[in-house]
């Protein structure tokens, strides 16, 4: 079994093993003297936040990230008997019928024969926490770069689309107003044409009526003149 595989057997977190998660947190507390403070995720921008669920997604350990952590710890493994070897001793005593205090004291009894002291073990654990903190910072930088590529670019695209939609909406509004104005103008012209047609027809009819009266009188006079003037 390789060193990385040994690390897996020491630190692997089972999905349903809440007790094991608590043990891992306890070991971290032992090494640092305080509980690790979880870092808050970067706040999504206003545009993206509108599309993100209000319920945060729950994370779970993945083989990919565990491999990264184990690889970093393996690369920076201290020489001699240190925290990792002590952790292995603790692991081997897990199935023994003893409480946590006895298990730690039993593992340390063997560690002392290898030159270990409580302070050396705590310092070694702090060393690995620094290694993991360095990996966290590298991940945060990579995450920011990925966020800039995958989210920042999309935010600009959203903004551009919103501006385009607003401009088109304003253009549609302007066209609608122009159509309404043209429709009013068209209705007015039609009304004017209707009035003009009525006026023309009236004038025409009046002309014909007047013409008929005059022509009729002249024709009557002609007939009378033929009749009476000889």
Buried (B, 14 or more C-beta within 10 A) or exposed (E): EEBBEBBBEBBBEEEEEEEBBEBBEEBBEBBEEEEEEEEEEEEBEEBBEEEEEEEEEEEEBEEEEBEBBBBBBBEEBBEEBBBBBBBBBBBBBEEEEEEEEEBBEBBBEBBEEEEBEEEBBBBBBBBBBEBBEEBEEEEEEEEEEEBEEEBBEEBEEBEEEEEEEEEEEEEEEEEEEEEEEEEEEEEEEEEEEEEEEEEEEEEEEEEEEEEEEEEEEEEEEEEEEEEEEE
